[in-house]
Amino acid sequence: MELKDAFSRVNAVSTDPDDLHTHGFSSNIYHPGALHSVIVYPESTEDVVKVVKIATKYRMPVVPYSGATSLEGHFRGHEVGGICVDLNRMDKIIQINEKDSDMVCQPAVRWMDINELLRDKGIPLFFPIDPGPGATIGGMLSTGCSGTNAVRYGTAKGEWFLNATVVLPSGEVIKTRRRSRKSAAGFDLTKLFIGAEGTLGIVTEVTIRLAPLLPTNVAVVHFLDVRAATEASIEIINQGAGIQCVELIDALSMKATNNYGKSKRKWQEKDSLFFKFQGPTDASLKETAQMVKKISEKHGSTGFALAKNQKEAEEIWTDRKNLYYSGLSLIPGSKGITTDVCVPISKLPDLIHETRKDLDSVGLVSPIIGHVGDGNFHALLLFKNDEEFKLAKEAVGRISRRAIELEGTCTGEHGVGIGKKEYLVEELGEGTVELMKTIKKAVDPLGLFNPGKLYPDRTRQEK
Ligand SMILES: Cc1cc2nc3c(=O)[nH]c(=O)nc-3n(C[C@H](O)[C@H](O)[C@H](O)COP(=O)(O)OP(=O)(O)OC[C@H]3O[C@@H](n4cnc5c(N)ncnc54)[C@H](O)[C@@H]3O)c2cc1C
């Protein structure tokens, strides 16, 4: 009631059952959803402050919500209900500073829209962090995401988010720093919120850095097996080739792409690498292509194919970007658990090889795709019933622990949400997890911000 009084605008507060369902459940995730009590649609930082103050007064959980593309149950409701803060009406670009290569925007601006707008305006810059289609700047910052471009541009944890305006659980509004590219003024508080998954505050404005738009081209090459493909990719990266992306697409994923029916071509169903080469000039693109072809051949590759023009390059890359949905289409009506392990790149061939063997031995249909340039890959474990779901969950546990043993992580880019909490102590150690909890308690003493996510429930690992 107090929320409705605080927001007299039409449709600013909703308890519509369909709306509640959309915000608490997601077809992208395998975790059971849970409903929020109410959805609020703020339009400004001041609106967010109002919501936070009401939530604090009534001790209600607060869950920020933006693009809703996260994969680990990040935005589902809490068991006791609570307020879901849907930021999608805060989707304005506030300032483009072309000379400084940065942009100030509200949190619900989508990375794809930013790049389209810059292209339409003829501004030769782009934002290189590229997670799921539909992801927003606020959600991307909050999950610490990355994507296919990470091999060249790094992740959200790099220097792409310069400054954030955040409404803290106390209702206070802070800016984490100013717009300058560098700052050594104390702790890096922007980074405190990167990967905090909405547990420390709500981001209401962000300054992002943009990169120069350079000419690119795309190539595909096939290998005898995943190990040969991965080893070739390591050698290519270590030779310093001009690579923007190198993606492993295994034979099953290639088959899925053919099955899905949206591709403009019929792919060979072999373990393959998809490359995006990057300029600065057309001559350097050609040189990179030659170098990649030669190193791939050394690892037994076949069928190296370079896109003949921009249209072909875009079509091929769209096939790569559709892989999550084409993978799901291998078993109509199935759901998928996406693993997200990341290891030092030299350990990747062994880890992928072991994972393939493991998944085949339990009989799960599981296409594998990898951001192999970063040592990160995803197996999409398909399931249709409780028995397969149990097998898939157990396999996720084995894959995650194997990665941790190899000095890696259970999540290279998707974040923790509720799905990866159980691995954190094993991966980071009790002291590190306790420090995270201490920070959480200091910033959100009532524990109202996105409760039940990110922090393991108990310090000791549940076995
Ligand atoms: C097909 C597909 C492909 C994907 N590929 C990739 C990939 O390649 N790389 C990758 O990293 N991820 C990938 N993802 C996952 C997803 O796109 C990322 O996790 C993304 O960063 C989530 O952004 P979002 O706007 O959808 O956030 P949401 O899902 O809305 O929210 C994510 C989390 O951030 C919090 N949050 C949202 N907005 C705010 C805010 N303004 N302030 C504070 N907290 C906030 C939420 O409470 C939640 O905890 C993929 C997902 C799909 C469906």
The ligand as an SDF file (V2000), in Angstrom:
LIG
                    3D

 53 58  0  0  0  0  0  0  0  0999 V2000
   21.6920  -17.2100  -24.4840 C   0  0  0  0  0  0  0  0  0  0  0  0
   22.5290  -16.7080  -23.3600 C   0  0  0  0  0  0  0  0  0  0  0  0
   23.9000  -16.5290  -23.5670 C   0  0  0  0  0  0  0  0  0  0  0  0
   24.6950  -16.0460  -22.5410 C   0  0  0  0  0  0  0  0  0  0  0  0
   26.0190  -15.8720  -22.7860 N   0  0  0  0  0  0  0  0  0  0  0  0
   26.7970  -15.3370  -21.8210 C   0  0  0  0  0  0  0  0  0  0  0  0
   28.1880  -15.1010  -22.0590 C   0  0  0  0  0  0  0  0  0  0  0  0
   28.7080  -15.3910  -23.1310 O   0  0  0  0  0  0  0  0  0  0  0  0
   28.9140  -14.5510  -21.0610 N   0  0  0  0  0  0  0  0  0  0  0  0
   28.3620  -14.2300  -19.8390 C   0  0  0  0  0  0  0  0  0  0  0  0
   29.0590  -13.7230  -18.9680 O   0  0  0  0  0  0  0  0  0  0  0  0
   27.0550  -14.4550  -19.5900 N   0  0  0  0  0  0  0  0  0  0  0  0
   26.2630  -14.9860  -20.5360 C   0  0  0  0  0  0  0  0  0  0  0  0
   24.9390  -15.2000  -20.2820 N   0  0  0  0  0  0  0  0  0  0  0  0
   24.3950  -14.8220  -18.9660 C   0  0  0  0  0  0  0  0  0  0  0  0
   23.8500  -13.3800  -18.8550 C   0  0  0  0  0  0  0  0  0  0  0  0
   23.6300  -12.7970  -20.1210 O   0  0  0  0  0  0  0  0  0  0  0  0
   24.7700  -12.4950  -18.0030 C   0  0  0  0  0  0  0  0  0  0  0  0
   24.8610  -13.0240  -16.7000 O   0  0  0  0  0  0  0  0  0  0  0  0
   24.3450  -11.0260  -17.9110 C   0  0  0  0  0  0  0  0  0  0  0  0
   25.4080  -10.2800  -17.3890 O   0  0  0  0  0  0  0  0  0  0  0  0
   23.1010  -10.7750  -17.0720 C   0  0  0  0  0  0  0  0  0  0  0  0
   22.6420   -9.4500  -17.2960 O   0  0  0  0  0  0  0  0  0  0  0  0
   21.0800   -9.0870  -17.1300 P   0  0  0  0  0  0  0  0  0  0  0  0
   20.8930   -7.6600  -17.4860 O   0  0  0  0  0  0  0  0  0  0  0  0
   20.2600  -10.0510  -17.8650 O   0  0  0  0  0  0  0  0  0  0  0  0
   20.9130   -9.2630  -15.5620 O   0  0  0  0  0  0  0  0  0  0  0  0
   19.7200   -9.9310  -14.7140 P   0  0  0  0  0  0  0  0  0  0  0  0
   19.5540  -11.3380  -15.0870 O   0  0  0  0  0  0  0  0  0  0  0  0
   18.5130   -9.0660  -14.7580 O   0  0  0  0  0  0  0  0  0  0  0  0
   20.3400   -9.8290  -13.2480 O   0  0  0  0  0  0  0  0  0  0  0  0
   21.5290  -10.4520  -12.9190 C   0  0  0  0  0  0  0  0  0  0  0  0
   21.9020  -10.1600  -11.4730 C   0  0  0  0  0  0  0  0  0  0  0  0
   22.2410   -8.7970  -11.3210 O   0  0  0  0  0  0  0  0  0  0  0  0
   21.3730   -8.1320  -10.3940 C   0  0  0  0  0  0  0  0  0  0  0  0
   21.0830   -6.8340  -10.9690 N   0  0  0  0  0  0  0  0  0  0  0  0
   20.4790   -6.5860  -12.1540 C   0  0  0  0  0  0  0  0  0  0  0  0
   20.4440   -5.2630  -12.3640 N   0  0  0  0  0  0  0  0  0  0  0  0
   21.0270   -4.6740  -11.3040 C   0  0  0  0  0  0  0  0  0  0  0  0
   21.2680   -3.3250  -10.9330 C   0  0  0  0  0  0  0  0  0  0  0  0
   20.9220   -2.3100  -11.7170 N   0  0  0  0  0  0  0  0  0  0  0  0
   21.8710   -3.0790   -9.7390 N   0  0  0  0  0  0  0  0  0  0  0  0
   22.2430   -4.0960   -8.9250 C   0  0  0  0  0  0  0  0  0  0  0  0
   22.0200   -5.3880   -9.2340 N   0  0  0  0  0  0  0  0  0  0  0  0
   21.4350   -5.6610  -10.4070 C   0  0  0  0  0  0  0  0  0  0  0  0
   20.1730   -9.0350  -10.2580 C   0  0  0  0  0  0  0  0  0  0  0  0
   19.5720   -8.9310   -8.9880 O   0  0  0  0  0  0  0  0  0  0  0  0
   20.7880  -10.3980  -10.4700 C   0  0  0  0  0  0  0  0  0  0  0  0
   21.3630  -10.8440   -9.2720 O   0  0  0  0  0  0  0  0  0  0  0  0
   24.1130  -15.7200  -21.2740 C   0  0  0  0  0  0  0  0  0  0  0  0
   22.7460  -15.8960  -21.0690 C   0  0  0  0  0  0  0  0  0  0  0  0
   21.9580  -16.3890  -22.0950 C   0  0  0  0  0  0  0  0  0  0  0  0
   20.4860  -16.5670  -21.8370 C   0  0  0  0  0  0  0  0  0  0  0  0
  1  2  1  0
  2  3  1  0
  2 52  2  0
  3  4  2  0
  4  5  1  0
  4 50  1  0
  5  6  2  0
  6  7  1  0
  6 13  1  0
  7  8  2  0
  7  9  1  0
  9 10  1  0
 10 11  2  0
 10 12  1  0
 12 13  2  0
 13 14  1  0
 14 15  1  0
 14 50  1  0
 15 16  1  0
 16 17  1  0
 16 18  1  0
 18 19  1  0
 18 20  1  0
 20 21  1  0
 20 22  1  0
 22 23  1  0
 23 24  1  0
 24 25  2  0
 24 26  1  0
 24 27  1  0
 27 28  1  0
 28 29  2  0
 28 30  1  0
 28 31  1  0
 31 32  1  0
 32 33  1  0
 33 34  1  0
 33 48  1  0
 34 35  1  0
 35 36  1  0
 35 46  1  0
 36 37  1  0
 36 45  1  0
 37 38  2  0
 38 39  1  0
 39 40  1  0
 39 45  2  0
 40 41  1  0
 40 42  2  0
 42 43  1  0
 43 44  2  0
 44 45  1  0
 46 47  1  0
 46 48  1  0
 48 49  1  0
 50 51  2  0
 51 52  1  0
 52 53  1  0
M  END
$$$$
